[in-house]
Amino acid sequence: LLQNPKLRVLILVPNVLLTEQHVAHLNKAALPGNPGIHAYSSDRKLSPAVWAECISSNPQAFVIVATSDSVLMNVLDRGARLDDIDLLVRPYCTTV
């Protein structure tokens, strides 16, 4: 974030509880540049409109923490592209 103040990060987690936990820890960490940090899951939908807003009109860095299902069903299936983000984090990945 220090080197790229407009860094776009997507963190994929396996369940709703982990979206909120990750956001709480990231907020507590006080990341440089004060990026927007948001959780999306079945409780708070990541819609194509929200994705487009984050990608196109965000003048600062952002971090989206989302369940994989939320991203797949609500965004990628509707035309969004993973190359819209700069960093994809899969902290719970067990297979590639």
Secondary structure, 3 states (H helix, E strand, C coil): CCCCCCCEEEEEECCHHHHHHHHHHHHHCCCCCCCEEEEECCCCCCCHHHHHHHHHHCCCCEEEEEEHHHHHHHCHHHCCCHHHCCEEECCCCCCC
